[in-house]
Each structure stands twice: as structure tokens, then as C-alpha cells.
Amino acid sequence: MRKSTFYLTFITCCIVALASMLLIHPLFSSAYYDKTLAEKKQLVQKLGLTDLCLFTEARYTRHLSQADHFAAFQDSPMAFEHFPSGSLTLPPLTIQRREKKRAQR
């Protein structure tokens, strides 16, 4: 048997094994995830948590409802964004409305 045939057979077997595990794993772990989701919901309700933490990088992207208007520009107004999450989120609605009114003038 040539080395290339052996290699392709090995890679094909590995891909088939991986695909089968990806299809079978959710069937066995769904009960566990349902249980942990119920526990997390109970914890959130017990602690009274309100905001969802979307990003963990910067304080002004963790909880958008509690961000300062100037926090993104804490180094200087012309500084580049340090974290990619800052470019994925929109400014608060109050700032969007203010800028829209300013553009209409």
C-alpha cells in the first residue's frame, strides 16, 4: 500500500469519526444542558440580574445601558478603538437621536 493511500484512508476515517461524534454528541448531552439552563435561570431570578453581558473586554461594552458617553474615548477623542467589540455595537439611542437632529439642521 502506498503512503498516500494510507494517509487518505486515515484522514477519511478521522473525518467520518468526527462527523459521527458531532451528530451523536447532542443526543446524549441535551438533558445535561437543559438541566444547567434551568439552574442558570433560577440563579438569575434569585439574584435579580437584569443586564446581559455581551462582551467582556471593556467596561463600556459590558453593559451598554450603564456605559458613560465618554468612556470609549478615555485616552483621547481621536484615539483608535482598542477592542473590536466597540465597533460591533451601536451608540445608545439618545446619541443616535441627537446626531440625527443635528444632521437635519
C-alpha positions in Angstrom: 0.0 0.0 0.0 1.3 3.4 -0.9 1.8 6.0 1.8 -0.6 8.4 0.1 -3.4 5.8 0.1 -2.7 5.1 3.7 -2.8 8.8 4.5 -6.0 9.4 2.6 -7.7 6.4 4.3 -6.6 7.6 7.7 -7.9 11.2 7.1 -11.2 9.9 5.7 -11.7 7.7 8.8 -10.9 10.6 11.1 -13.4 12.8 9.3 -16.1 10.2 9.4 -15.4 9.7 13.2 -15.5 13.4 13.8 -18.7 13.8 11.8 -20.4 11.0 13.7 -19.4 12.4 17.0 -20.7 15.8 16.1 -24.0 14.2 15.2 -24.2 11.9 18.2 -22.9 14.2 21.0 -26.0 16.5 21.2 -28.3 13.5 21.6 -26.5 12.5 24.8 -25.8 15.9 26.3 -29.2 17.7 25.7 -30.5 16.6 29.1 -27.5 18.0 30.9 -27.7 21.3 29.1 -31.5 21.6 29.8 -30.7 21.0 33.5 -27.9 23.6 33.6 -30.1 26.1 31.7 -32.9 25.7 34.3 -30.4 26.2 37.1 -29.0 29.3 35.5 -32.5 30.8 35.0 -33.2 30.1 38.7 -29.9 31.8 39.7 -30.7 34.9 37.6 -34.2 35.1 39.1 -32.8 34.6 42.6 -30.1 37.3 42.3 -32.2 39.7 40.3 -29.8 40.1 37.4 -31.0 42.4 34.7 -28.4 43.1 32.0 -26.9 40.6 29.7 -23.1 40.9 29.5 -22.4 40.9 25.8 -18.7 41.5 25.7 -16.0 41.0 28.4 -13.4 43.3 27.0 -14.1 46.9 28.1 -16.3 48.3 30.8 -18.2 50.4 28.3 -19.2 47.4 26.2 -20.1 45.0 29.1 -23.4 46.6 29.9 -24.4 49.1 27.2 -27.2 50.6 29.4 -24.7 51.6 32.0 -21.9 53.0 29.8 -20.7 56.6 30.0 -20.9 58.6 26.8 -17.2 59.4 27.0 -15.8 56.0 28.1 -14.9 54.9 24.6 -12.7 58.0 24.2 -11.0 57.8 27.6 -7.5 58.1 26.0 -8.3 60.9 23.7 -11.2 61.7 21.3 -9.2 60.8 18.3 -7.8 57.5 19.7 -8.5 54.3 17.8 -10.8 51.7 19.3 -8.8 49.3 21.4 -11.3 46.5 21.4 -13.2 45.0 18.4 -16.5 44.9 20.4 -16.7 48.7 20.4 -17.0 48.6 16.6 -19.8 45.9 16.8 -22.2 47.8 19.0 -24.2 50.9 18.1 -24.2 54.0 20.1 -27.1 54.5 22.6 -30.4 55.6 21.1 -30.2 59.0 22.8 -26.9 59.8 21.0 -28.3 58.5 17.7 -31.4 60.8 18.0 -29.2 63.8 18.9 -26.9 63.2 16.0 -29.9 62.8 13.6 -31.4 66.1 14.8 -28.1 67.8 14.4 -27.7 66.5 10.8 -31.2 67.8 10.0 -30.4 71.3 11.0 
